[in-house]
Amino acid sequence: NATRILIGLGLGERLRRNASIPQAVAIKTADGRPLARIPLGDDAERRYGAPYWSIHRGDLQAALIEAVEAEPAITLRLGTRVEDFTVNGSGVVAAGHEGMALIGADGLWSALRARLGHRAQPQFQHRTAWRAMAAASAVEPAFRAAEAQLWLGRDAHLVHYPVKAGTQINMVAIVTDRWAEPGWNAEGRRDELLARYSRWSEAARRFLALPEHWQKWALYDLPPLGRWSDGPVTLLGDAAHPMLPFLAQGAAMAIEDAAVLANFFARHADDPATAMQRYEQVRRNRTARVQHAARSNGRVYHAGAGAAFRDLILRLSGGNMMLRRYDWLYDERVMPPRTQ
């Protein structure tokens, strides 16, 4: 659903050079026993008309920056803090700059969301995500397979998948936790993480022990907002609909948002308030459904005493049935306006 848009923007070949193509999602228990295998690769591309890629965020950003630099109408200014705005007869003024509209894409802790009148604060979900990278050449062969691997334990899970054309493995370990410090890049101690996985398979523990440096962040969530927009000002991505990472759709939903909003701007070039209202109407139900599905996956992944029942259901379901459950997600046909 996201690669379709990125390819439509002309970024396909640039991204393909650094992307990895998982052939499946391999789901297994904490001791390494297989539970299910969801087909991806060519099967997913035939099914949805677009490829399933795993891409390092830095590679995606580099491709987007190249596209921005090639477009004379875009000026990118970094290091500018935007915490307030004013609306006047000719548009919006923010951080000393004037424009026809303002899009707040400032994430989970959005200042512009609060400025639009939303008082609810993100709520800690009693889980912490740990992230690290490992060279594919350093990991055991089973851990560098061309697939996304999802290990499920009690009150913890582990996800890893290849990035950077298969030369690096991205590792994400998520545990039930009380540590609630806001932020994205607190240092995590490897010995602390390994202690949380002490009952997992030796192979998984050897894998987790490879990176010397881990970063961790507490997971927060926010229920769907009643509104995103006010006149020529709106929210996008996690600012509008924060996603827990249990469906791998946070960035994808922001990409979809951007394409839909661009389409409505193309149709209502002289009326940004109408464009934003239509965008919100189209996006609110879908993003709320994705938020709900991500939360539901989080409960399944951290099943606690119900882990044995969860594992039985996964074995009986089978990979093809599990993929069909997400047709509504991956088959969304959003395209940017320049390709229509």
N, C-alpha and C positions, 0 to 999 in steps of 0.2 A: 504493500500500500504506500510506502514511502519511496521505494526505489522507482516506482512508476512515475512519480512526480519529478524526482531528481533526473531521471533519464529524459523526461519531457522538457526539462530545462536545458538540455544539451550537455549534462555532466556525466553521462553514462560511461564514455570511454575513459575519461579522467579518473573516475572512481573505480572502474573495473580493474585498473592496473594495481590498485592497492587493496581491493576487496578480497575476502575469502567467501567461498560458496559452500556453506554447510550442506552436506548431503542428507542430514537427518538431525532431529533432536533425540538423543539417546537418554532415556530416563532410567535411573538405577537407584538402588538402595544405598544406604551409607556403607554397607559392606561390599558393594560392587555388584550385586546381583541385578540382572536386567529386569526392568518392569515393562517398558514399552519403547517403541521406536517410531517416531513421527517422520514420515518421508518429507524431504525438502528437495534441494537440487533441481534437477530437470522436472521432477514430478510437480513441484510447487510452481515452477515457471509455466508449465503447460496448463496447470489448473487455474492460475490467476493472471497469466499474460504478462508477468513481470518477475524478475528474479528475486530470490531471498539472499541477501548479502549480509555479512558481518563486516563492519567498517570501523576502523579506529576513528574516534571523534576528531582527532587532529587532522586526519586525512580528509574527512568530510569538510572541516572548516577550511582547509587549504584550497579545496576545489571551489568552495563558495567564494572565497576571497579572490581567486583568479577570475571568476565570473564577474564579480563586482568591479575589479580593476579594469576589466574590458568594457565596462558600460559607462560611458561618459556622464550619463544622467545621475549616477550614484556618487555621493560623497560619503566616505566612511570616516567618522571621527571617533577615536578610541579615548578612553580615560575621561569621559564626560559623565558626571553624576547627575541624574535626573530624578528629583524627588518631588517636584511640584510642576504645575502648569497653569496657564490661564487661557481661557477661550475668549476670543474677541470676534468682531464682525468679519475678519478676513481669514480666520483660522485659529491655530493654537500656537502659543509661545511656551517653550520649555528650554531651560538652561541657556537662555539667550538666543535661541534659534526659533524662527517662525516658519510654520508650515501649514498645509491645509488640514492635516490630521496628525494624531499621535497614537502609536501602537505600543502599549506597554508589554514587552516581552522580557520582563525582568525577574522571572522565575518564582520559585516557591515563596520567597520572602519579599514579594513584590511591594515596593513603595507606592507604585501607582494604583495597585488594587486598593490599598488603604485610602489613597487620595480620592478614589471613586466612591468612598463611603462604606466599604466592607470592613466591618470591625472584627469578624471572626479570625482567629489566629490559627495557623497550622497546628495540628495536634500530634504529639509524639505517639508512635505506633509500637513502642516497646521492642524495636528491632534495630540492629546496627548492621550496616553493610561495610564490608572490608574489600578493598580492591588492590590488585597488584598485577604486574605483567611479568612474564617469563619468556625467555628465548625458547622457541620451539625445539631447537637443537639440544636444549638442556633437559627436556622433560622425557619421560618414558614414552615409547611409541603409542601406547593406548591413549595418552593424554594429548597427543598432537594429531589425532585423526581429524579428517575434514568433516567435523560434526560439532554441534553444540551439545554439551553433556550437562545434564541436570541430575545431581545427586540429592536424594531426599532422605533426611534423617528425622529425629525427633527434636523439634524446636530449633532446627538449623537446616540449611541447605547450601549447596555449592553449585555454581554455574561456571563453566569455562568454554571458550570457543576461540578459534584462530582469527587473527586480524593481520593486517599488513602483508597480504598475499601469503598467509600461512607461516610467516617467519616469527611471529610473536603469538603468545597465548594470553588472552585476557582472562583474569581470574576474579570472580566475585563470590565471596563467602558471606552469608547473611545469617545472623544468630539472634535469638530472642535475648533482649538486653534491657538494662535499666539506664544505661548511659545515654543522656539526652542532649548533649551539647549541640547547638545549632552550628551549621557550617558544612564544608564539603571535603576538607583535606586535613583533618587532624591526624597526627602520626599514630599508627597502631603498632603495638609490640607483637612481634611474631610469636613469642612464647605464650602470650595471652591468648592469641587466636588458636594456637595448637592445643592449648588446654581445653578449649571449647569443643574440639574435635577429637578428644582423647579416645572415644569409643568407636571411631570410624576405622575403615580399613587401613592397613599399613600403606598401601599404594596411595590412597588419598592423602594420608598424613605426610608421606614423602613429597608429594606434589605441593602441598601447602607450605612445606618447609623450605622450598626452593627460593622464593623471593626474600631478600633481606629487609626490604622496605615495603610496608603496607600503609595505605591510607584508609581511614574509616570515617563514616558519617552516620548520624542517627537519622532514621527514616521518619518523616512527618507526612501528614495527609490533611486534606481539607475537603469537606463535602462539596458537591456541586453548588456553584453560586447562582443566586437568583437572576443576576444580570451581569453582563460583561462590559456593556457600552454605555456611554453618556454623550450624546451628540457626536462630535468628530473624534472622540477618544474611545479606545477599546483595549482589551487585553488579549493576549495570545500565548499559547503554550502553557507552561506550568504556572504562569501568572493567573491564568483563567481557570485551569483545571489540573492541579498538581496530581501527578501519577506516582503510585508506588511502583517499584521496578519489577513486579512479578508477572508482567506480560510483555516486557521489553518494548513499550510503546510510547514512552514519554517524548522522545525526540520525534518519533513518527507522527504523533498527534500534532506537534508544533509545525511540522512540515505540511501536513494536511491543512491545518489552520491557515498557513501562509498562502497556499494555493487557492483555497476557497475565498479568502479575503481579497487576493489579487483579482480573482474573477469578478467579484462584485465591484471592485474599484474600476475595472475596465468597463463595466456596464453603467456605472454611476459616477463617471469621472468628475462631474461638477457638484456632486452631492455626497460627500464622505459620510455624513450621518446616516443616510439611507443605506450606503454600502455596508457600514458597520452593523446596522440593525439586521440586515438580511444575512450577513455572515454569522452573526450570533444565533439567529433563528435556525440556520442550517446545522451549526456545529454543536449546539448545546446537548441535544439528546445523544448524539454519537459519542461525544467525549465523556458524558456521564456514564454511558454503558461501558466504555473502556475502563473508566475509574472503578466501576463496580466489579468488572471482571478481574482486574488486577488485585483488588482487595480479596476477592473470592479465592484466587490462586494463592495469595499469601496465607490464608487459613488452611488450605490444602497442604501447602509445602511445609508448614509448621504445625502438623496435626497433633503433636504430642502423643497422648495416650491412644489416639485414633489412628496412629501411623499404620498399623497392620491392616486395618480396614481400607485405608487409602491405597495401600500397595496392592491389595487384592482387586480393587476396582480398576486401577490402572492396568493391571495384567489382563483383566477381562475385556477392557475397552478396546485395546489395539490401537496402533498408530494412525491408521487411516480414518477410523471413527473420530479420534481426537482432533485430527486436522480438519475434518468436516465441521466440527463444532465451531471452528474459527473462520469459516467461509465469510461470514458477515464482516469480519475484521479485515482480512487480507484482500478481499475482492472489491474493496471500495475503489471506484473509478474516478478519482479526482485528478484533473490535469491542470497545469498552469495555463493562463490565457494565451500565451504566445504559440501554443501547440494546437489551439482550437480553430 
